[in-house]
Amino acid sequence: MGFLAGFDDRWQDAASYLDALRHDLGEGQRLDLVPEYLAPDVVVQDGAAVLSGPEAVGTALAARRAALPGLSLCAEETLWSASAPNAFVAAQRFQCRARHGGPGLYGAPGGRALSYLEMSESWCVSGALRAHWVLRDELAILAQIGVPPEEGARWRLSQMAGPEEPPDMPDPGPGNDDAWGHTLGDLVNRIMSGDLSVIARHYDPAAELFQPGAVIGHGPAEAEAFWLGLRAALPSARFEVQHLLGAEEHLSPPRAAIRWALTGTHDGHGVFGSPSGAEVTVLGMTQAEFGPDGLRREWTLYDAPGVLAQILRARG
């Protein structure tokens, strides 16, 4: 990717800018540069809440760095698209390593080594991060430190802001017009609309499935069980694919990344327990690789403890 208008000359391309964001902010190596990297009106959404402004975002980054010393993010995937002459959107997937060596986000430190998946989408405008959507496999983190999801949800609730209405997330546009992005978006949209038959028709019989809690599944039947468990928990909620990216490049399989949301009432039995009547938003991301026999690898994340925290908050 070539030089983008509005970005400092030291960023030769989008890849170098994203790598600096990963090292300096994601891994917490240069938190003193938060004002330089973040737009004044930056917003960050995770699976539980929305943060706005450089101060709030910087505080959250520092808290994660303190709780997880030695945090490293190894990029597995990056898909990007220019959304304007001075802006681009990037969907990424990271393998994260850290040690639970500090107090705060995950209770008293136990010193255990952690390994988990992180997926994100970043909208960078004129040399600054304007919006960031991020999901970490919080179920996997909690399992590794020996904490039930419900307890982790209570911790998350204690960290959430007050009852004021969170700011709206900005819209970087629908994404690029690559056919593979549309293929994945249409597939997941049809599944969440109730047409489970598309899974058997469009998934490779040996498809690998990477799911929350570091669960690895295989094949259409396990894909169907995963998506149905989520949809059954919020049967009346509105599903929306909010952004999609796709790419087909030399020596790489066709790939796609989508960001989606399931918004509505927790009124069904499923992955979040008995119906609570709470209004929740499930932020989700799905990335995929395709082969000659259909979808052959799928990574999907949503933040189950973050959703449980929303349910606890609604219950008061």
C-alpha positions as CSV (number, residue, x, y, z in Angstrom):
1,M,0.0,0.0,0.0
2,G,1.4,3.4,-0.9
3,F,1.7,6.6,1.0
4,L,-1.5,8.0,2.4
5,A,-2.4,11.7,2.5
6,G,-2.3,13.1,6.0
7,F,0.1,10.5,7.4
8,D,3.6,11.3,8.5
9,D,6.4,10.6,6.1
10,R,8.0,8.0,8.4
11,W,5.1,5.7,7.7
12,Q,6.1,4.2,4.4
13,D,2.8,2.3,4.0
14,A,-0.2,1.0,6.0
15,A,1.7,-2.1,7.1
16,S,4.4,0.0,8.9
17,Y,1.8,2.2,10.5
18,L,-0.2,-0.8,11.8
19,D,3.0,-2.4,13.1
20,A,3.9,0.7,15.1
21,L,0.3,0.7,16.6
22,R,0.8,-2.9,17.6
23,H,4.1,-2.4,19.2
24,D,3.6,1.0,20.8
25,L,0.0,0.8,21.9
26,G,-1.2,-2.8,21.6
27,E,1.9,-4.1,23.5
28,G,2.1,-1.0,25.6
29,Q,5.7,-0.2,24.8
30,R,5.2,3.6,24.2
31,L,2.1,4.7,26.1
32,D,3.6,8.1,26.2
33,L,2.7,8.4,22.5
34,V,-1.0,7.9,23.1
35,P,-1.8,11.6,22.3
36,E,0.2,11.3,19.0
37,Y,-1.5,8.1,17.8
38,L,-5.1,8.7,18.8
39,A,-7.5,11.2,17.3
40,P,-9.0,13.7,19.8
41,D,-12.5,12.1,19.2
42,V,-11.2,8.5,19.1
43,V,-13.7,5.7,20.2
44,V,-12.9,2.1,21.1
45,Q,-15.5,-0.6,21.4
46,D,-14.9,-4.0,22.9
47,G,-17.3,-6.7,23.8
48,A,-18.8,-4.9,26.9
49,A,-18.5,-1.1,26.4
50,V,-17.4,1.9,24.4
51,L,-14.5,4.2,25.5
52,S,-14.2,7.7,24.1
53,G,-11.3,10.1,24.1
54,P,-7.5,9.6,24.3
55,E,-7.5,9.7,28.1
56,A,-10.0,6.9,28.7
57,V,-8.4,4.8,26.0
58,G,-4.9,5.4,27.3
59,T,-6.0,4.5,30.8
60,A,-7.4,1.2,29.6
61,L,-4.2,0.4,27.7
62,A,-2.1,1.0,30.8
63,A,-4.4,-1.2,32.9
64,R,-4.0,-4.1,30.5
65,R,-0.2,-3.6,30.3
66,A,0.0,-3.6,34.1
67,A,-2.1,-6.8,34.5
68,L,-0.3,-8.6,31.6
69,P,3.5,-7.8,31.7
70,G,5.4,-9.1,28.7
71,L,2.4,-8.9,26.5
72,S,3.2,-9.6,22.9
73,L,1.0,-9.6,19.8
74,C,2.0,-11.7,16.8
75,A,0.0,-10.8,13.7
76,E,-1.5,-13.8,11.9
77,E,-3.6,-11.8,9.4
78,T,-4.1,-8.3,8.1
79,L,-6.6,-7.3,5.5
80,W,-6.9,-3.6,4.6
81,S,-8.7,-1.2,2.3
82,A,-8.4,2.5,1.6
83,S,-11.7,4.2,2.7
84,A,-10.7,7.6,1.5
85,P,-7.5,9.3,0.1
86,N,-6.4,9.9,3.7
87,A,-7.8,6.9,5.5
88,F,-7.8,3.1,5.6
89,V,-9.5,0.3,7.5
90,A,-7.6,-2.8,8.6
91,A,-8.9,-6.1,10.0
92,Q,-6.3,-8.0,11.9
93,R,-5.9,-11.2,13.9
94,F,-3.2,-11.7,16.6
95,Q,-1.9,-14.6,18.7
96,C,-1.2,-13.0,22.1
97,R,1.2,-14.2,24.8
98,A,1.5,-12.7,28.3
99,R,1.9,-13.5,31.9
100,H,-0.8,-12.7,34.5
101,G,1.7,-10.9,36.7
102,G,-0.1,-7.7,37.8
103,P,-3.3,-6.9,39.7
104,G,-6.4,-5.3,38.2
105,L,-8.2,-6.5,35.2
106,Y,-8.1,-10.2,36.1
107,G,-7.9,-10.0,39.9
108,A,-4.9,-10.9,42.0
109,P,-2.0,-12.0,39.9
110,G,-1.3,-15.7,39.7
111,G,1.8,-15.5,37.5
112,R,0.3,-18.0,34.9
113,A,1.4,-17.8,31.3
114,L,-1.5,-16.9,29.0
115,S,-2.1,-17.5,25.3
116,Y,-5.2,-16.2,23.5
117,L,-6.6,-14.9,20.2
118,E,-7.3,-11.2,19.5
119,M,-9.2,-9.8,16.5
120,S,-9.6,-6.1,15.7
121,E,-10.6,-3.6,13.2
122,S,-9.0,-0.2,13.0
123,W,-10.0,2.9,11.1
124,C,-7.0,5.2,10.7
125,V,-7.6,8.8,9.4
126,S,-5.0,11.4,8.6
127,G,-2.3,9.7,10.6
128,A,-4.4,9.0,13.7
129,L,-6.5,6.1,15.0
130,R,-10.1,7.4,14.8
131,A,-12.0,4.2,15.7
132,H,-11.1,0.7,17.0
133,W,-13.1,-2.4,17.5
134,V,-11.3,-5.1,19.5
135,L,-12.2,-8.5,20.7
136,R,-10.0,-10.8,22.9
137,D,-10.8,-14.4,23.7
138,E,-11.8,-13.5,27.3
139,L,-13.2,-17.0,27.8
140,A,-9.8,-18.5,27.1
141,I,-8.0,-16.0,29.4
142,L,-10.4,-16.7,32.3
143,A,-10.1,-20.5,31.8
144,Q,-6.3,-20.2,32.0
145,I,-6.3,-18.3,35.3
146,G,-9.0,-20.6,36.7
147,V,-11.9,-18.1,36.9
148,P,-15.6,-18.9,35.9
149,P,-17.1,-16.7,33.2
150,E,-19.7,-15.3,35.6
151,E,-16.9,-14.1,38.0
152,G,-15.1,-12.6,35.1
153,A,-18.3,-10.8,34.1
154,R,-18.5,-9.2,37.5
155,W,-15.0,-7.9,37.2
156,R,-15.9,-6.4,33.8
157,L,-19.0,-4.8,35.2
158,S,-16.9,-3.1,37.9
159,Q,-14.7,-1.6,35.2
160,M,-17.6,-0.3,33.0
161,A,-18.4,3.4,33.0
162,G,-21.6,4.8,34.6
163,P,-25.1,4.7,33.2
164,E,-24.6,7.5,30.7
165,E,-25.4,6.6,27.0
166,P,-22.2,5.5,25.2
167,P,-21.2,7.5,22.1
168,D,-22.1,6.1,18.7
169,M,-19.3,4.4,16.8
170,P,-18.4,6.1,13.6
171,D,-19.0,4.5,10.3
172,P,-15.9,4.0,8.1
173,G,-18.1,2.8,5.2
174,P,-19.1,-0.8,4.2
175,G,-15.6,-2.0,3.3
176,N,-14.1,-2.9,0.0
177,D,-16.1,-4.5,-2.9
178,D,-14.1,-7.7,-3.0
179,A,-16.2,-10.8,-3.9
180,W,-14.8,-12.9,-1.0
181,G,-15.9,-10.3,1.6
182,H,-19.4,-10.4,0.2
183,T,-19.3,-14.2,0.1
184,L,-18.5,-14.4,3.8
185,G,-20.9,-11.7,4.8
186,D,-23.7,-13.3,2.9
187,L,-23.0,-16.7,4.3
188,V,-23.0,-15.6,7.9
189,N,-26.0,-13.4,7.3
190,R,-28.0,-16.3,6.0
191,I,-26.9,-18.5,8.9
192,M,-28.1,-15.9,11.4
193,S,-31.3,-15.5,9.5
194,G,-32.1,-19.2,10.1
195,D,-30.9,-20.9,6.9
196,L,-28.6,-23.4,8.5
197,S,-28.6,-25.5,5.4
198,V,-26.0,-23.2,3.8
199,I,-23.4,-24.5,6.2
200,A,-23.4,-28.0,4.7
201,R,-23.4,-26.6,1.2
202,H,-20.6,-24.0,1.6
203,Y,-18.3,-25.3,4.3
204,D,-15.4,-27.7,3.5
205,P,-16.3,-31.1,5.1
206,A,-12.9,-30.8,7.0
207,A,-13.2,-27.1,7.8
208,E,-11.3,-26.0,10.9
209,L,-13.2,-23.7,13.3
210,F,-11.6,-21.5,15.8
211,Q,-14.1,-20.3,18.4
212,P,-14.3,-18.5,21.7
213,G,-12.7,-20.2,24.7
214,A,-9.9,-21.5,22.4
215,V,-12.3,-24.2,21.1
216,I,-11.2,-25.8,17.9
217,G,-14.0,-27.5,16.0
218,H,-14.2,-29.3,12.7
219,G,-16.7,-29.7,9.9
220,P,-20.2,-28.3,9.1
221,A,-22.0,-30.1,12.0
222,E,-19.8,-28.3,14.6
223,A,-20.2,-25.0,12.8
224,E,-23.9,-25.4,12.9
225,A,-23.9,-26.1,16.6
226,F,-21.8,-23.0,17.3
227,W,-23.9,-20.5,15.3
228,L,-27.2,-22.0,16.5
229,G,-26.1,-21.7,20.1
230,L,-25.4,-18.0,19.7
231,R,-28.6,-17.3,17.7
232,A,-30.8,-19.2,20.1
233,A,-29.7,-16.9,23.0
234,L,-31.1,-13.9,21.2
235,P,-33.7,-15.1,18.7
236,S,-35.4,-11.8,18.3
237,A,-32.3,-9.7,18.1
238,R,-31.3,-7.8,14.9
239,F,-28.2,-9.2,13.1
240,E,-26.2,-6.9,10.9
241,V,-22.9,-7.2,9.0
242,Q,-21.4,-3.8,9.6
243,H,-18.1,-4.0,7.6
244,L,-16.5,-6.5,5.3
245,L,-13.1,-6.9,3.6
246,G,-11.9,-9.5,1.1
247,A,-8.7,-10.3,-0.7
248,E,-7.3,-12.8,-3.3
249,E,-3.6,-12.5,-3.7
250,H,-0.8,-14.5,-5.3
251,L,0.3,-17.5,-3.1
252,S,-2.5,-16.9,-0.6
253,P,-5.9,-18.5,-0.4
254,P,-8.9,-16.3,-0.8
255,R,-9.6,-14.5,2.5
256,A,-12.3,-12.4,4.1
257,A,-13.0,-10.5,7.3
258,I,-16.3,-9.2,8.6
259,R,-17.4,-7.2,11.6
260,W,-21.0,-7.9,12.7
261,A,-23.4,-7.1,15.6
262,L,-26.3,-8.9,17.2
263,T,-28.4,-6.3,19.0
264,G,-31.6,-6.9,21.0
265,T,-33.1,-8.7,23.9
266,H,-31.6,-11.7,25.6
267,D,-34.8,-13.7,25.4
268,G,-33.7,-17.2,24.6
269,H,-31.9,-20.2,26.0
270,G,-28.4,-20.4,24.6
271,V,-24.8,-19.6,25.3
272,F,-25.6,-16.8,27.8
273,G,-27.8,-19.0,30.1
274,S,-31.5,-18.5,30.9
275,P,-33.3,-15.6,29.3
276,S,-32.8,-12.4,31.3
277,G,-34.7,-9.9,29.2
278,A,-31.7,-7.7,29.1
279,E,-30.9,-5.5,26.1
280,V,-27.4,-6.4,24.9
281,T,-25.1,-5.9,22.0
282,V,-22.9,-8.8,20.8
283,L,-20.0,-7.4,18.9
284,G,-18.6,-10.1,16.6
285,M,-15.8,-10.6,14.1
286,T,-15.4,-13.5,11.7
287,Q,-12.4,-14.2,9.4
288,A,-12.2,-17.0,6.9
289,E,-10.1,-18.7,4.3
290,F,-11.6,-20.5,1.3
291,G,-10.5,-23.5,-0.7
292,P,-11.8,-25.5,-3.6
293,D,-14.4,-27.3,-1.4
294,G,-15.7,-24.1,0.3
295,L,-14.9,-22.4,3.6
296,R,-11.9,-24.3,5.0
297,R,-10.9,-22.2,8.0
298,E,-13.1,-19.9,10.1
299,W,-12.1,-17.7,13.1
300,T,-15.0,-16.1,15.0
301,L,-14.8,-14.2,18.2
302,Y,-17.4,-12.5,20.5
303,D,-16.8,-11.6,24.1
304,A,-19.1,-13.9,26.2
305,P,-18.0,-12.4,29.6
306,G,-18.6,-8.9,28.2
307,V,-22.1,-9.9,27.2
308,L,-22.7,-11.4,30.6
309,A,-21.5,-8.1,32.1
310,Q,-24.1,-6.3,30.1
311,I,-26.8,-8.7,31.4
312,L,-25.6,-8.1,35.0
313,R,-25.7,-4.4,34.5
314,A,-29.3,-4.5,33.2
315,R,-30.3,-6.6,36.2
316,G,-28.9,-3.8,38.4
